[in-house]
Amino acid sequence: MNPTHFDTLIIGAGISGISAAHYMQTDCPNKTYAILEGRKNIGGTWDLFRYPGIRSDSDMYTFGFAFRPWTNAKTIAPRESIIEYLEDTIKDEGIDQHILFEHRVNKATWSSENSLWTVSVNMPDSDQPKIFTSSFLSLCIGYYDYKKGHTPSFKGSENFKGQIIHPQKWTEDIDYTDKKIIVIGSGATAITLVPSLAEKAAHVTMLQRSPTYIAIQPSIDKLGQYLYKILPIKTAFKINRWRKIRWQQFSYYISRRYPKTMKKLLLKGVEKSLDPGYDINTHFTPKYAPWDERLCLVPDGDLFAAIKKKKASVVTEHIEQFTENGIQLKSGKNLAADMIVTATGLKATIVSNFDIEVDGKLVDFSKTVSYKGCMFSDIPNMTLAF
């Protein structure tokens, strides 16, 4: 058999790719597969992002694999624990023997005549692309551009004397000790960054245009750990996963059916976590209903602890321009900073910036219909994990 032909090619060795490989082995044991990973390591998002405090923003009973119990005490897990979980999974199941690292796909072409995908791959040690073929293509490459995050154009940013960095480009050698930092944004990344940076920084200001709903949750699920003590691990895990999924569904239902009630509950949790008299209406009360946009999770109330200690603060205003020493707001107020972190989101993309052709024609995904978020009209034998 051609060593570059497989029944299935899985693109990406993150959580989705590893999961796809598991089910290939269990449900299609007689089929061949390979994982093409453009990076040097497994993990995808969890290998790429290295900013302080990076963690899951969903509990690991539901975010982790259904086939492998998450037994770590922290269900809101740090990056390091997630990577360890993934590494243990691929080693225990032998998936690591199927991963081809530094194999970056640049084009995939489907031939109806041959019922075959032809995948062109770039490698760092060769000027010529390597060609793979497969009957099925499983895209497990996420939904954002790995090369750069979304960064709006800020007037005067070239004048700022300090460092401007997007969290996606954070490197572990960045020193923020005793620095005044502004974090632009109010989403999950900003809310994770602020308390982590505050541990070493002089002060951290979270600068937001508008607030986000925040839910406070313990990072350790005591009931889940108790069930692990009294029940077989697999049984306890199934129960933990089931109850967390049902709780998410229930809280979403309440949010949509009774938005005012959920709003009161969420704001009550914030109010209890801050000093009396804190301006919650300005800084933590969105104008929209809960789950009109995604809720942000704060484990153990760490963001509010940093605010109470005066190590962090929140400013809700619009940016006028960057200055040499910080940011000028539209109100005329100036915020001083040694470093600015643009936690302004990801740059969305469908297939990680490589071309897909069907019978010689380039696919325009804006003109396709997505089926259950994983298949597309007129593209045979291909799935996209979303």
PLY file of the C-alpha trace (Angstrom):
ply
format ascii 1.0
element vertex 386
property float x
property float y
property float z
element edge 385
property int vertex1
property int vertex2
end_header
0.00 0.00 0.00
1.10 3.54 -0.73
2.55 4.86 2.59
1.06 8.27 1.88
-2.48 6.94 1.31
-4.87 6.53 4.24
-8.55 5.82 4.57
-8.84 9.01 6.62
-6.58 12.02 7.03
-7.17 14.00 10.22
-5.87 17.56 10.06
-4.82 18.87 13.47
-3.68 17.19 16.69
-5.64 19.24 19.19
-8.57 18.04 21.27
-10.77 17.49 18.20
-8.08 15.65 16.23
-7.22 13.35 19.13
-10.90 12.63 19.65
-11.34 11.82 15.95
-8.36 9.46 16.13
-9.82 7.65 19.15
-13.09 6.98 17.34
-11.28 5.89 14.20
-9.49 3.24 16.28
-12.54 2.10 18.23
-15.29 2.34 15.59
-13.24 1.65 12.43
-10.42 -0.62 13.62
-9.72 -1.94 10.11
-9.31 1.51 8.59
-6.01 3.39 8.31
-5.52 7.00 9.35
-2.88 9.63 9.97
-2.93 12.99 11.75
-1.21 15.86 9.97
-0.13 18.49 12.50
1.45 21.73 11.32
3.06 22.51 14.68
5.80 20.70 16.60
3.50 19.66 19.44
0.04 18.34 20.09
-2.60 20.45 21.78
-3.64 23.01 19.20
-4.98 26.01 21.12
-3.52 24.70 24.37
-0.03 24.54 22.87
-0.30 27.87 21.03
-1.54 30.10 23.85
0.96 30.79 26.64
-0.38 33.93 28.32
-0.46 34.06 32.15
-3.27 32.11 33.77
-4.58 30.47 30.60
-7.18 27.89 31.53
-10.34 26.26 30.29
-13.43 28.46 30.43
-15.68 25.40 30.56
-15.60 22.56 33.08
-13.40 19.65 31.99
-16.11 17.04 32.59
-17.84 18.40 29.48
-14.87 19.98 27.67
-12.76 16.84 28.01
-13.23 13.55 26.22
-16.35 11.47 26.82
-14.17 8.34 26.60
-11.49 9.38 29.13
-12.48 10.48 32.64
-11.19 13.82 33.85
-10.10 13.05 37.42
-8.03 16.13 38.24
-9.51 18.01 41.21
-9.61 21.26 39.21
-12.44 21.12 36.70
-11.66 24.69 35.57
-8.22 23.53 34.53
-4.96 25.34 33.76
-3.30 24.85 30.38
-0.57 22.58 31.81
-3.12 20.09 33.17
-4.97 19.99 29.85
-1.76 19.31 27.92
-0.85 16.52 30.35
-4.33 15.02 29.88
-3.93 15.09 26.09
-0.41 13.61 26.20
-1.54 10.77 28.46
-4.43 10.06 26.08
-2.36 9.77 22.91
0.28 7.62 24.63
-2.19 5.25 26.29
-4.13 4.74 23.05
-1.15 4.66 20.70
-2.43 7.69 18.82
1.04 9.27 19.06
2.26 6.69 16.51
-0.09 8.16 13.90
0.86 11.86 14.22
3.09 13.51 11.61
4.41 16.77 13.08
5.40 19.88 11.11
3.18 18.73 8.25
1.30 21.91 7.31
-1.50 21.49 4.77
-1.53 24.09 2.01
-4.21 22.61 -0.29
-6.79 19.81 -0.41
-8.44 18.68 -3.64
-11.34 16.28 -4.12
-11.75 14.21 -7.29
-15.21 12.78 -7.89
-13.80 10.62 -10.67
-11.39 8.89 -8.29
-13.41 9.37 -5.10
-10.23 10.62 -3.52
-8.80 13.57 -1.60
-5.32 14.75 -2.58
-3.65 16.79 0.14
-0.54 18.90 -0.44
1.65 19.39 2.65
4.55 21.75 3.36
7.41 20.63 5.60
10.29 22.73 6.99
13.04 20.49 5.59
11.83 20.44 1.98
11.08 22.95 -0.77
8.74 20.47 -2.45
5.31 19.71 -0.97
4.58 16.14 0.08
1.42 14.59 -1.35
-1.03 12.49 0.66
-4.26 10.88 -0.49
-7.29 9.68 1.44
-10.87 8.62 1.00
-12.06 10.86 3.81
-10.87 14.20 5.21
-11.49 15.18 8.83
-10.66 18.83 9.55
-9.89 19.38 13.24
-8.17 22.74 12.92
-10.39 25.03 14.93
-12.11 28.17 13.74
-9.46 30.88 14.01
-6.22 32.00 12.38
-3.18 30.65 14.21
-0.89 33.29 12.71
-2.46 36.34 14.32
-5.39 37.37 16.49
-7.96 40.07 15.88
-6.49 43.48 16.70
-8.44 46.65 15.87
-6.57 49.65 14.53
-5.97 52.06 17.40
-5.14 55.66 16.60
-1.65 56.60 17.79
-0.57 53.04 18.63
2.77 53.71 16.91
3.49 56.43 19.49
3.25 54.19 22.56
6.70 53.70 24.09
5.91 50.48 25.89
5.08 47.00 24.61
1.81 46.20 22.83
1.02 42.50 22.66
-1.91 40.30 21.68
-2.38 37.30 24.05
-2.08 34.94 21.07
1.53 36.15 20.62
2.49 35.97 24.30
5.86 34.34 24.96
7.02 32.97 28.28
10.02 35.33 28.45
7.85 38.47 28.72
8.55 40.23 32.01
5.64 42.21 33.44
6.86 42.44 37.04
6.01 45.79 38.68
4.59 47.19 35.45
1.40 49.18 34.94
-0.65 47.17 32.46
-3.80 47.93 30.50
-5.76 44.94 29.22
-8.16 45.95 26.45
-11.22 43.70 26.38
-13.88 42.16 28.59
-14.15 38.60 27.29
-12.85 35.30 28.62
-9.20 36.06 27.78
-9.21 39.47 29.50
-10.97 38.12 32.56
-8.40 35.33 32.80
-5.42 37.63 32.26
-6.23 40.39 34.72
-6.00 38.45 38.03
-2.99 36.47 36.80
-1.06 39.56 35.72
-2.03 41.32 38.95
-0.03 38.83 41.00
3.26 40.39 39.79
2.32 43.66 38.09
2.20 47.04 39.81
-1.41 47.43 38.68
-3.68 46.04 35.96
-6.54 47.99 34.37
-9.18 46.14 32.39
-10.38 48.66 29.81
-13.71 47.71 28.25
-16.22 49.40 25.97
-19.06 47.50 27.61
-19.45 44.87 30.36
-19.90 41.12 30.05
-22.02 38.86 32.23
-19.83 36.95 34.65
-20.62 33.69 36.44
-18.59 32.71 39.49
-17.82 29.03 39.97
-15.46 27.03 42.19
-12.45 25.69 40.29
-12.73 22.44 42.27
-15.97 20.48 42.05
-16.29 18.93 45.53
-19.27 16.77 44.63
-17.41 15.41 41.61
-14.41 14.48 43.76
-16.68 12.85 46.33
-18.31 10.70 43.65
-14.86 9.55 42.52
-14.19 8.34 46.07
-17.36 6.28 46.47
-17.99 5.02 42.92
-15.98 3.36 40.16
-14.16 6.05 38.17
-16.03 5.48 34.89
-19.41 5.52 36.65
-18.57 8.66 38.60
-17.31 10.37 35.45
-20.51 9.58 33.55
-22.56 11.06 36.38
-20.35 14.13 36.63
-20.48 14.70 32.88
-24.24 14.18 32.78
-25.00 16.58 35.63
-22.72 19.30 34.21
-24.32 19.05 30.77
-27.80 19.15 32.29
-26.85 22.13 34.46
-25.59 24.03 31.42
-28.81 23.27 29.55
-30.92 24.29 32.53
-29.08 27.56 33.15
-29.31 28.41 29.45
-33.04 27.68 29.48
-33.59 29.90 32.54
-31.52 32.65 30.93
-33.65 32.66 27.81
-37.02 32.01 29.48
-36.52 34.26 32.52
-33.74 36.71 31.62
-34.53 39.18 34.41
-34.27 36.44 37.04
-30.94 35.18 35.70
-29.63 38.74 35.46
-30.42 39.33 39.14
-28.72 36.07 40.16
-25.55 36.85 38.18
-25.30 40.43 39.43
-25.96 39.29 43.00
-22.93 37.02 42.77
-20.79 39.91 41.51
-22.11 42.24 44.22
-21.22 39.76 46.97
-17.69 39.46 45.62
-16.90 43.19 45.67
-16.75 45.91 48.30
-20.00 47.68 49.21
-20.70 50.65 46.98
-18.75 49.34 43.97
-20.28 50.65 40.72
-21.63 47.35 39.40
-24.14 49.08 37.11
-21.34 50.67 35.07
-18.72 47.94 35.07
-20.58 44.61 35.33
-24.13 45.15 34.03
-24.47 44.54 30.27
-27.26 46.17 28.27
-28.24 42.82 26.78
-29.89 39.74 28.33
-27.88 36.77 29.69
-26.75 34.47 26.85
-27.46 37.01 24.14
-23.68 36.76 24.24
-21.61 34.09 25.95
-21.19 34.27 29.71
-17.67 34.51 31.13
-16.55 32.21 33.92
-14.51 33.43 36.89
-13.19 30.50 38.98
-13.18 31.16 42.73
-13.93 34.84 42.06
-10.24 35.53 41.33
-10.97 38.66 39.25
-12.94 40.24 42.07
-10.31 39.31 44.64
-7.73 41.24 42.61
-10.06 44.25 42.42
-10.70 44.19 46.19
-6.96 44.10 46.84
-6.58 47.21 44.61
-4.21 45.23 42.35
-6.68 45.54 39.49
-9.40 47.93 38.37
-12.03 48.19 35.64
-12.59 51.20 33.38
-15.62 51.26 31.09
-15.03 53.84 28.35
-14.14 54.23 24.69
-10.59 54.73 23.48
-9.73 58.03 21.79
-6.10 57.22 21.03
-2.88 55.70 22.30
-0.30 58.11 23.68
3.39 57.79 24.46
2.63 56.73 28.03
-0.72 55.00 27.82
-4.24 55.52 26.50
-6.38 58.64 26.22
-10.10 58.00 26.57
-12.91 59.86 24.81
-13.81 61.46 28.12
-10.38 63.11 28.12
-9.06 60.92 30.93
-5.62 59.36 30.50
-4.63 55.87 31.64
-0.91 55.35 32.24
0.71 52.09 31.14
4.06 50.40 30.63
2.42 47.58 28.67
-0.84 47.22 26.72
-2.41 43.81 26.12
-4.98 43.69 23.33
-7.34 40.91 24.45
-9.58 41.79 21.53
-10.40 38.34 20.25
-9.56 35.87 17.53
-9.48 36.21 13.77
-12.06 33.75 12.51
-11.34 31.52 9.53
-12.98 28.43 8.08
-10.11 26.13 7.16
-6.95 27.71 8.54
-6.17 29.62 5.35
-5.56 26.72 2.96
-7.52 26.17 -0.23
-10.07 23.42 -0.78
-11.04 22.43 -4.30
-13.77 20.10 -5.54
-13.28 18.78 -9.07
-10.93 21.63 -9.93
-13.11 24.43 -8.56
-12.09 26.47 -5.50
-14.72 26.21 -2.75
-16.32 29.44 -1.56
-17.61 28.50 1.88
-19.88 31.56 2.00
-21.94 29.90 -0.74
-22.24 26.51 0.96
-24.82 25.27 3.43
-23.51 23.78 6.68
-25.14 20.59 7.94
-25.17 20.36 11.75
-22.05 22.49 11.90
-19.80 19.76 10.54
-20.45 19.08 6.83
-20.91 21.35 3.82
-23.04 21.13 0.70
-21.27 19.84 -2.42
-18.11 18.86 -0.53
-18.06 15.05 -0.34
-16.35 12.98 2.36
-15.25 15.90 4.54
-16.11 17.04 8.04
-15.11 20.11 10.02
-15.14 19.87 13.81
-16.58 23.05 15.29
0 1
1 2
2 3
3 4
4 5
5 6
6 7
7 8
8 9
9 10
10 11
11 12
12 13
13 14
14 15
15 16
16 17
17 18
18 19
19 20
20 21
21 22
22 23
23 24
24 25
25 26
26 27
27 28
28 29
29 30
30 31
31 32
32 33
33 34
34 35
35 36
36 37
37 38
38 39
39 40
40 41
41 42
42 43
43 44
44 45
45 46
46 47
47 48
48 49
49 50
50 51
51 52
52 53
53 54
54 55
55 56
56 57
57 58
58 59
59 60
60 61
61 62
62 63
63 64
64 65
65 66
66 67
67 68
68 69
69 70
70 71
71 72
72 73
73 74
74 75
75 76
76 77
77 78
78 79
79 80
80 81
81 82
82 83
83 84
84 85
85 86
86 87
87 88
88 89
89 90
90 91
91 92
92 93
93 94
94 95
95 96
96 97
97 98
98 99
99 100
100 101
101 102
102 103
103 104
104 105
105 106
106 107
107 108
108 109
109 110
110 111
111 112
112 113
113 114
114 115
115 116
116 117
117 118
118 119
119 120
120 121
121 122
122 123
123 124
124 125
125 126
126 127
127 128
128 129
129 130
130 131
131 132
132 133
133 134
134 135
135 136
136 137
137 138
138 139
139 140
140 141
141 142
142 143
143 144
144 145
145 146
146 147
147 148
148 149
149 150
150 151
151 152
152 153
153 154
154 155
155 156
156 157
157 158
158 159
159 160
160 161
161 162
162 163
163 164
164 165
165 166
166 167
167 168
168 169
169 170
170 171
171 172
172 173
173 174
174 175
175 176
176 177
177 178
178 179
179 180
180 181
181 182
182 183
183 184
184 185
185 186
186 187
187 188
188 189
189 190
190 191
191 192
192 193
193 194
194 195
195 196
196 197
197 198
198 199
199 200
200 201
201 202
202 203
203 204
204 205
205 206
206 207
207 208
208 209
209 210
210 211
211 212
212 213
213 214
214 215
215 216
216 217
217 218
218 219
219 220
220 221
221 222
222 223
223 224
224 225
225 226
226 227
227 228
228 229
229 230
230 231
231 232
232 233
233 234
234 235
235 236
236 237
237 238
238 239
239 240
240 241
241 242
242 243
243 244
244 245
245 246
246 247
247 248
248 249
249 250
250 251
251 252
252 253
253 254
254 255
255 256
256 257
257 258
258 259
259 260
260 261
261 262
262 263
263 264
264 265
265 266
266 267
267 268
268 269
269 270
270 271
271 272
272 273
273 274
274 275
275 276
276 277
277 278
278 279
279 280
280 281
281 282
282 283
283 284
284 285
285 286
286 287
287 288
288 289
289 290
290 291
291 292
292 293
293 294
294 295
295 296
296 297
297 298
298 299
299 300
300 301
301 302
302 303
303 304
304 305
305 306
306 307
307 308
308 309
309 310
310 311
311 312
312 313
313 314
314 315
315 316
316 317
317 318
318 319
319 320
320 321
321 322
322 323
323 324
324 325
325 326
326 327
327 328
328 329
329 330
330 331
331 332
332 333
333 334
334 335
335 336
336 337
337 338
338 339
339 340
340 341
341 342
342 343
343 344
344 345
345 346
346 347
347 348
348 349
349 350
350 351
351 352
352 353
353 354
354 355
355 356
356 357
357 358
358 359
359 360
360 361
361 362
362 363
363 364
364 365
365 366
366 367
367 368
368 369
369 370
370 371
371 372
372 373
373 374
374 375
375 376
376 377
377 378
378 379
379 380
380 381
381 382
382 383
383 384
384 385
